[in-house]
Amino acid sequence: MALLSGRRHLKARQRGVDRAALWQLVVTLPTALVSLFVVAAVFTVISPVLGALMMVAWLFSGPLVFHRRTEAAIARHFMGMCRPSPADARRLEEVWGEVTRRAGVRQETYELWIQERGELNATAAAGHIVGVTRHAMDRLPNSQLAAILAHELGHHVGGHTWAGMLADWYALPARTLGRWIIAGLSKLVSSRNRHGLAWGGCLSLLLLLFLYTLAFTLGMWWLVLLVAVTPLLISWLHRRAEARADDYACGLGFGAELMAVLAQEHQNRTTPPPTAPWPNSTPAHPSHPGTAHTRVKGAHRDYAARLRHLQQGIHPPKR
């Protein structure tokens, strides 16, 4: 990594909101409305006044993720992050200084934390935290470490981190309720008890009747349709955000280094785990059938797509 290269002056605009972040907020709006209804319904059962107060409190709870102490608590307790040791802090300060100098961003705007995960990766959290995995700290040279930090800075500058945090927070009650309903119905329908099977069938029919009434009788088919396709749209927007953050890192001059990291992670995710020799052969990482294969296959598609995108950006095809 060539130090003291690139931009040295601060940009007048430190961060913004690109289309991927903006559309993520727009797409999540129907699910957020359902969440607001869920919060109001649960507390209105206790007291109508409490239901109204909780609706207002829920609406104003989202911006708390930008409060530094709240953000630090979320990073520590829910994302498994911790503050770096003095030695790690000195190394990160040197690498992060080069990244922010090239980007024209204030170095002190963001805090670097360590995340105990076995991946060559980093994570952008809420508004001010970038988490670097311990595996990346131990395995990557400074140039490649700077590449993944530049990628995460691209998420922050593009507004992907805070938009994603707000979207996930406001959609949490609706998604939790949906998971509970699906899990309960699946357990009843798959049970060998005929009473449980009967209850599962009746509740499934009631759910279908409710959705039919909501969509066609009350004319809110658009809400049902949007909530149903929201997960697909969110997944597509996440891929767009990753591509934009890759472009940002490439624009700062870390394209080749980022491609090397992605290629290494792609190889780690697609290479099957080693097995012991026969006759005492046992899986190195036992799991449920199909779980590991599905996860590796999904990661294979993501990293392969990002590698192709970066390859086209660095070496565009000749016409």
C-alpha positions in Angstrom: 0.0 0.0 0.0 1.5 3.3 -1.1 1.0 5.7 1.8 0.3 9.4 1.4 -1.1 8.9 -2.1 -4.3 10.3 -3.6 -6.6 13.0 -2.3 -5.4 15.0 0.7 -8.2 17.6 1.1 -11.5 16.9 2.8 -14.6 16.7 0.7 -17.3 19.3 1.5 -19.9 16.5 1.6 -18.8 13.7 3.9 -21.7 11.3 3.2 -25.0 11.1 1.3 -27.8 8.8 0.2 -27.5 6.9 -3.1 -30.4 5.2 -4.9 -29.7 1.8 -3.4 -30.2 3.2 0.2 -33.1 5.4 -0.8 -35.0 2.5 -2.5 -34.3 0.3 0.5 -36.2 2.7 2.7 -39.1 3.0 0.2 -39.4 -0.7 -0.4 -39.5 -1.4 3.4 -42.3 1.2 4.0 -45.2 -1.3 3.6 -43.6 -3.7 6.1 -43.0 -0.9 8.4 -46.7 0.1 8.3 -47.6 -3.5 9.2 -45.1 -3.3 12.1 -46.7 -0.1 13.3 -50.1 -1.9 13.3 -48.7 -4.9 15.2 -47.2 -2.6 17.9 -50.4 -0.7 18.2 -52.6 -3.8 18.3 -50.4 -5.6 21.0 -50.4 -2.6 23.4 -54.0 -1.5 22.7 -55.1 -4.8 24.2 -53.7 -3.6 27.5 -54.9 0.1 27.1 -55.8 2.3 24.2 -53.8 5.1 25.6 -50.7 2.8 26.0 -51.2 1.7 22.4 -51.2 5.3 21.1 -48.1 6.1 23.2 -46.2 3.0 22.0 -47.0 3.9 18.4 -45.4 7.3 18.9 -42.5 5.8 20.8 -41.9 3.2 18.1 -41.9 5.9 15.4 -39.2 7.9 17.2 -37.1 4.9 18.3 -35.3 4.5 15.0 -33.0 7.5 15.2 -31.5 6.1 18.4 -29.2 3.9 16.2 -27.3 7.1 15.4 -26.6 7.8 19.1 -23.0 6.8 19.6 -23.6 5.0 23.0 -26.6 3.1 21.6 -24.7 2.2 18.5 -21.8 1.0 20.6 -24.1 -1.2 22.8 -25.6 -2.7 19.6 -22.2 -3.4 18.2 -21.0 -5.0 21.4 -24.0 -7.0 22.5 -25.7 -7.9 19.2 -22.9 -8.0 16.7 -20.1 -9.5 18.8 -17.7 -6.5 18.4 -15.1 -5.2 20.8 -12.7 -2.2 20.7 -9.2 -3.0 19.3 -6.2 -3.5 21.5 -3.5 -0.8 21.4 -1.4 -2.8 18.9 -4.4 -3.4 16.6 -5.5 0.3 17.0 -2.1 1.5 15.8 -2.2 -0.7 12.7 -5.8 0.2 11.9 -5.1 3.9 12.3 -2.4 3.7 9.7 -4.5 1.7 7.2 -7.7 3.7 7.9 -5.8 7.0 7.6 -4.7 6.0 4.0 -8.3 5.0 3.1 -9.9 8.2 4.5 -7.1 10.4 3.0 -7.8 9.0 -0.5 -11.6 9.4 0.0 -11.4 12.9 1.5 -13.3 11.8 4.6 -12.6 12.8 8.2 -10.8 9.9 9.8 -12.3 10.5 13.3 -15.9 10.4 11.9 -15.9 6.6 12.2 -14.8 4.1 14.9 -13.0 0.9 14.0 -13.9 -2.2 16.1 -12.8 -5.9 16.0 -15.3 -8.6 15.3 -14.5 -12.2 16.4 -15.5 -14.0 13.2 -13.6 -16.4 10.9 -14.1 -14.5 7.7 -11.9 -12.2 5.5 -14.4 -9.5 5.9 -15.5 -6.2 7.5 -18.8 -4.9 8.6 -20.3 -1.4 8.5 -22.7 -0.8 11.5 -25.3 2.0 11.7 -23.7 5.4 11.4 -20.2 5.4 12.8 -18.8 2.0 13.3 -16.7 -0.2 11.0 -16.0 -3.7 12.3 -13.0 -5.7 11.1 -12.9 -9.5 11.7 -10.1 -10.9 13.6 -9.5 -13.3 10.8 -8.9 -10.4 8.4 -6.6 -8.7 10.9 -4.4 -11.9 11.2 -4.4 -13.0 7.6 -4.5 -9.9 5.3 -1.7 -7.5 4.5 -2.3 -3.8 4.9 -3.1 -3.3 1.3 -6.0 -5.9 1.3 -7.1 -4.8 4.7 -7.4 -1.2 3.3 -9.5 -2.6 0.4 -12.2 -4.1 2.6 -12.2 -1.0 4.8 -12.6 1.1 1.6 -15.6 -1.1 0.7 -17.2 -0.5 4.1 -16.5 3.2 3.9 -18.4 3.1 0.6 -21.4 1.7 2.4 -21.2 4.5 5.0 -20.7 7.2 2.3 -23.6 5.9 0.3 -26.0 5.7 3.3 -26.4 1.9 3.0 -25.6 1.2 6.7 -28.0 3.6 8.4 -30.8 3.0 5.8 -30.4 -0.8 6.3 -30.5 -0.4 10.0 -33.6 1.7 10.0 -35.3 -0.6 7.5 -34.5 -3.7 9.6 -35.6 -2.0 12.8 -39.0 -0.8 11.6 -39.7 -4.1 9.9 -38.7 -6.2 12.9 -42.2 -6.6 14.5 -43.9 -7.6 11.2 -41.1 -10.0 10.3 -41.1 -11.5 13.8 -44.8 -12.1 13.8 -44.6 -13.6 10.3 -41.9 -16.0 11.4 -43.9 -17.0 14.5 -47.0 -17.7 12.4 -45.2 -19.7 9.8 -43.2 -21.7 12.4 -46.4 -22.4 14.4 -48.4 -23.5 11.4 -45.5 -25.6 10.0 -45.2 -27.4 13.4 -49.0 -28.1 13.6 -49.3 -29.3 10.0 -46.2 -31.5 10.1 -47.3 -33.0 13.5 -48.4 -36.7 13.6 -51.1 -35.8 16.0 -54.4 -35.6 14.2 -55.7 -32.8 16.5 -52.6 -30.8 15.8 -53.0 -31.4 12.1 -56.7 -30.3 12.3 -55.7 -27.1 14.2 -53.0 -26.4 11.6 -55.4 -26.8 8.7 -58.1 -24.6 10.3 -55.6 -21.8 11.2 -54.1 -22.0 7.7 -57.6 -21.5 6.2 -58.3 -18.6 8.5 -55.0 -17.0 7.5 -55.9 -17.4 3.8 -59.4 -16.0 4.5 -57.9 -13.0 6.2 -55.5 -12.3 3.4 -58.3 -12.7 0.8 -60.5 -10.3 2.8 -57.7 -7.8 3.1 -56.7 -8.0 -0.5 -60.0 -8.1 -2.3 -62.8 -7.2 0.1 -61.0 -4.2 1.6 -59.2 -3.4 -1.6 -55.7 -3.5 0.0 -54.2 -6.0 -2.5 -51.4 -3.6 -3.1 -50.2 -3.9 0.5 -50.4 -7.7 0.5 -48.5 -7.8 -2.8 -45.8 -5.4 -1.6 -45.2 -7.2 1.6 -44.9 -10.5 -0.3 -42.3 -9.2 -2.8 -40.4 -7.1 -0.3 -37.8 -9.8 0.6 -37.0 -10.3 -3.0 -36.6 -6.6 -3.6 -34.5 -6.2 -0.5 -32.2 -9.0 -1.6 -31.7 -7.3 -5.0 -31.0 -3.9 -3.4 -28.4 -5.5 -1.1 -26.6 -6.8 -4.1 -26.8 -3.4 -5.7 -25.4 -1.8 -2.5 -22.5 -4.3 -2.5 -21.7 -3.4 -6.1 -21.7 0.3 -5.4 -19.4 -0.2 -2.4 -17.1 -2.3 -4.6 -17.1 0.5 -7.2 -16.3 3.0 -4.4 -13.3 1.0 -3.2 -12.2 0.5 -6.8 -12.4 4.3 -7.4 -10.1 4.8 -4.4 -7.5 2.6 -6.1 -8.1 -0.6 -4.2 -9.7 -2.6 -7.0 -7.0 -5.2 -7.4 -6.6 -5.8 -3.7 -10.4 -6.1 -3.2 -10.5 -8.7 -6.1 -7.8 -10.7 -4.3 -9.8 -10.7 -1.1 -13.0 -11.8 -2.8 -11.2 -14.5 -4.8 -9.8 -15.9 -1.5 -13.1 -15.8 0.2 -14.8 -17.3 -2.9 -12.3 -20.2 -2.8 -12.8 -20.7 1.0 -16.6 -20.9 0.6 -16.7 -23.2 -2.4 -13.9 -25.7 -1.4 -15.5 -28.6 0.4 -14.2 -29.3 4.0 -11.6 -32.0 4.3 -12.6 -35.4 5.6 -10.7 -38.0 7.6 -9.3 -41.0 5.7 -11.4 -44.2 5.6 -12.5 -46.1 7.7 -12.8 -43.5 10.5 -14.1 -40.8 8.1 -16.2 -38.1 9.8 -17.2 -34.8 8.5 -14.9 -31.9 9.6 -17.9 -29.6 10.1 -21.0 -31.7 10.8 -24.3 -30.0 10.0 -27.8 -30.8 8.9 -28.1 -32.2 5.4 -28.3 -29.5 2.8 -27.7 -26.6 5.2 -24.0 -26.2 4.4 -24.4 -26.8 0.7 -27.1 -24.1 0.5 -25.0 -21.6 2.3 -21.9 -22.3 0.3 -23.9 -22.2 -3.0 -25.4 -18.8 -2.1 -22.0 -17.4 -1.2 -20.5 -18.8 -4.4 -23.1 -16.8 -6.5 -22.5 -13.6 -4.5 -18.7 -13.6 -4.7 -18.7 -14.8 -8.3 -21.0 -11.9 -9.3 -18.9 -9.3 -7.4 -15.7 -10.6 -8.9 -17.2 -10.3 -12.4 -18.5 -6.8 -11.6 -15.0 -5.7 -10.4 -13.3 -7.4 -13.4 -15.5 -5.4 -15.8 -14.9 -2.2 -13.9 -11.1 -2.6 -13.8 -10.7 -4.2 -17.2 -13.7 -3.3 -19.4 -14.3 -5.6 -22.4 -12.9 -4.4 -25.7 -15.3 -3.5 -28.4 
